[in-house]
Amino acid sequence: MIATDTPVDPIRRRIESLGMRLGLPTIVKALGVLEGEHPSSRRGAGYDYLDIRPYEPGEEARLIDWKASARSGRPMIVDKERESNGNVWLLLDVGREMTGVCPSGEPAIDVAANALRMFAMLSLRRGDDLSIVLGDHASITRVPFNGGFAKFEHALDGLLRRDLAHPRDFDALIDYAGRIRNRRSLIVLATDETVWTRERARALRTLAQTHPVITINVAVANPFSSADRFARIIDAHSGRRIPAFLRTKRVESSVEVHRRFEATAAEHELAGVGTTMIHAGSSEAMFNEFVRLVSSVLARGGFRQPSMRAVGGMS
């Protein structure tokens, strides 16, 4: 295991445990949105040998070649040209809006990152090529990834140490995804629920007609909640404190109605194009919804549009 200074997260341990319990045939079926295999230049388990090298901490033990290890007296890995199912792109909104707090008390960015870890775990077990893409108004950065799940966690932790200082640009992320040439690439977009408008839902619908798409929607707390009028609530856009006199039942209800309206409009726009949407307000709820999704996929043999709802967050 690669050393990390990130505090132990029980949800991350559950993700690892889930990955160990699921067999490869189950994973392949659960991620069956991609069909067929094609040669990949990435190293991994396959048929054509490339070279033999020492095992490095953090790599999957299943890659160790025991005959070569016995000859050398230490763990060795035989790199091969691998047959890859496809490419998986994990696109994460890192705008400062993602510093917003969820009903669970977690920052939205942490819940979104844990959701991406779940898909990375399955994708890496299946042998997919993986790319991480971080986007805000200032830049969009792609980080191609090569390694096991432990290395993925270490890499993602490092990327998320950056300050979320710029506003989001979700439209640019959707546009970036639309330029991915491999039409069989699975695209996972992670953001929070406040991003949705009818126009963005239509843009995502267009993207879903050319690529398989999964959307992670993190439920965030209502900033106008009247539950504790004197709590310090900061607006992510302006950095200003929201006045207590604005945090009334009437304003709180208006925000809830608006969010539900936009969520329903997005659901209707995406219905019928096979886009899966996961909506939750905590890492634990996101994990439970992910397990439910995988279970339903295994039961019916493929991804379809589930009902869009807040699990453990706001309805």
N, C-alpha and C positions, 0 to 999 in steps of 0.2 A: 504494500500500500504506500502510495506517495504521501509524504508528510505534508500537512497543511495547517495553517494557523487559523483556519475557519472553525468556529465553535461547533461541537457535535450537534447535529440536527437529527432528531429521531425520525423525521420523515425521510431523510436521505438514507438512513439505515434501512428503513422499510423498502425503499426503492431497490437498494442492493439485494435485500432478501428476496424480493419478488423476482428479480432477475435470475437469482440462483435457483428458485423453485420452478420457473417456467422452462420447459424443454424447448430445444430448437424447433422441432416441428410445430409446436404451439405458437412460438414467436413468428415463424414464417407465415402461418395462417393468419395470425392477428394483424400482421403488417402486409396482408395480401393485396394492397392497393397497387403494388408494382408486380408485374408479371414477367416471367422469363429471366434469363441471366445473360450477362455479357462480360467479356474479359475486362479486367481492371488492372491498371499498372500499380495499384496500391498493394503493399505487401500483406500477406495473410495466408490463411489455409486454402490450398488449391492443388494444382497438379504440376505446374512447371517450376522447378527449383531455381532460385535466384542466388542465394548464398546462405552460409551458416554463421551465426553470431551468438555471443553470450546473451543469456536472459537478463533483462533489466527489471528491477523492482517496479511494480505497478502494472506489468504486462500480464495478460491472462495466462494462467498455468496450463490451459489446454493447448497452448501454442508450443509448449516444450517438446522437443524431439528426444525421447528417452534413450534411443540407441546412440545418437550423437552425444548426448550428455554422458552416457556411460564411457564412451571412448575418451572424452576430454576430461572427465572427472569433475565437471561442473555443469549446471543447467545451461543447455544450448537451445536455440531456436533456429529452425530451418525455414528461412523466408522463401515463399513461393508466390508465383503470380496467382492471384486469387480470382475465382469467379464471383463477381459482385452482383447482387440483386439490383442495385441501383444507387441513386444518390439521395441523401436526405439533407434538406436545408432547414436549419433552425434559425428563424428570424425573430430577434428580440427587440422590442421597443424600449430604448433606454433614454427616452425623454424625461425631463425632470418631473413630469406628471406621474411617473411611475414611483416616485417617492411617497405617493399618497398611501395612507394607512387603510388596511382592510378591516372588516368587522372583527377579525381575529387579533388585531393589533400588529400584524406583520406588514412591512412595506410591500406594496404590490409587486415590486421588482423581485423580491425574494420568492413570492408565490409563483410568479411567472417562470423564474429560473428553475424552481423545483419541478414544474410541469415539463419543461424542456428536458430535464434530467431523465424523466420517465421515458420519453420517446427516444432519447439518446441511448438509454440502457437497452431497449429492445432493438434499436437499429444496429448498434455495435455488436450485439449478440448474433444478429442475422448476417453481419459482415458487410454492411452498407458503407459507402463513402459518406463522410459527414462533413458539413460546413456550418460554422456558426457565423451569423451576420448580426451586427449590432447597429442600430440606426437611430439618429436623432436629427434635428434640424441642421446641425453643423456638418455631419458626415455620416456615411454608411461604410462600415468596415467589415470585410469578410475575413474570416480566420479558418482556412482549411485545417481539418483535424486528422491526425493519424495516431492511433493508439487504442488502448482499452478504456473501460469506463472510469477507472481510477484516474487515468491521465485526463480524461474529459472533465471530470469534476475539478481537478487541479487547474486546468486551463480556464474553465468557466469562472472559477473563483477569482483567478487573476484578472480576467477581463472585467469583472464586476466591481473591482476595487476603484475603478474610475469614478469621478464625481459626475452625478447626473445634473449637469449645470445648464444644458441647453433644452429648449422646448422640443416636443416630439414632432416628427414629420412622418406620420403613418402612411400618407399618400405616397411618399417617396419609397417606403418599404414595399408597398404593394407594386409600385412600378418596377422596382428592382426585381421582385419575384417574377414579374411577367417577362423579364428579359432572360430568365434562366432557359437555356436552349433545350436541355433534355426534358422533353414533355412528360417523361415518366418519373421525374424527380418528385419525391414527396416534400411538400412545403408545409412547415409548421410555423404559424405566426402567433406570437405571444404579445398581448397588450392588455389594457384594462378596459372595462365596460364603458367608460366615458368617451371613448374614441368614436363610437358608432354614429354615423349619419346615413341617410338613404343613399347618398352619393358614394360613400365608401363601401357600403354593402353591394352596390351595383358593380363597383370596380372589382371587388372580391369575387363576385359572381362571374365576371368575365375571366378572371384568373382561374377560377375553378373549372372553366370549360376547356382549359388547356393543360392543367396540372392537377394532381390530387392535392387537396388542401385540408389542413386541420387548423382550427383557430382556437387559441387559448384566450379566454376572456376572464380577467381577474375582477371580481366584485370588490369595490372600494366603499369605504364608509361615506355616508352622506355628510358633507361638510357643514350642513345647516341643521344637523340633528339637535333637537332641543333637550336631549337626555341630560346633558351637563352643560348648561349655557355658559359656564365660566371656565371651561377647559380651553386651553390655548390651541386654536386651530389656525393653521397657516395656509394661505392660498399658494399652490405650487406655481402658478403663472406669475404672480406679482411679488410673492414673498411677504405679503401683508397679512396681518392677523384679521380674521373674520370677526366683525363686531358681534357682541353677544345679542344685541337687540335684533339682528337679522335672523338669529337662530330660533325660529318659532315653529310651532306645529304647522302653520299654514305654508311657510316657505319650504320646510322639510318635505311636506306632502307634495308640493309642486315639483320639486326635484325628483322625487320618487316616480311620479307620474310621467315626467319627461323621459327618464331613463327607461321605464317600461315601454313607452311608446317607441323609442328608438330601437330597443332590443327586439320588439315584436316586428317592426319594419324590416330590420336586418334579417330576422328569421324567415320572414315571408320572401324576401328577395333571394335568399340562398336556398330556399326549399327546391328540391328536385335536381340540384346539380351535384349532389353527393358530398357536400362540404360538411364536415363534422365540427361542431362547436362545443367546447367544454367551458362551463361557467361556474366558478366557485370563489368563495371569499376567504379561503384559508388553504395552507399547504395540505393539511389533513383532509379537508373536503375535496381538494383537487386530486389527491391520491385515491380517495374512495371513488370519485367519479371516473377516474382513469381505469381503475380495476373494473368498475361496472361496464365501462365502454369496451374494454378488452373482452370481458365475459360475453357481452352481447354480440360482439363481432364473431367470436368463436361459435356462438349458438346459431348465427344466421349465415356465416361464411363470408362476410365482407362489410366494409364501412358503408353506413347510410346515415342520413340526417336524423339524429336523435332530437327529442324535444329540447329546446333551449331553456334552461332554468338555472337559477342560482342554488348551488348546493352548499349549505353551511354558510351562505352569505346572505345577500338581499334577494328577495324574489321580485 
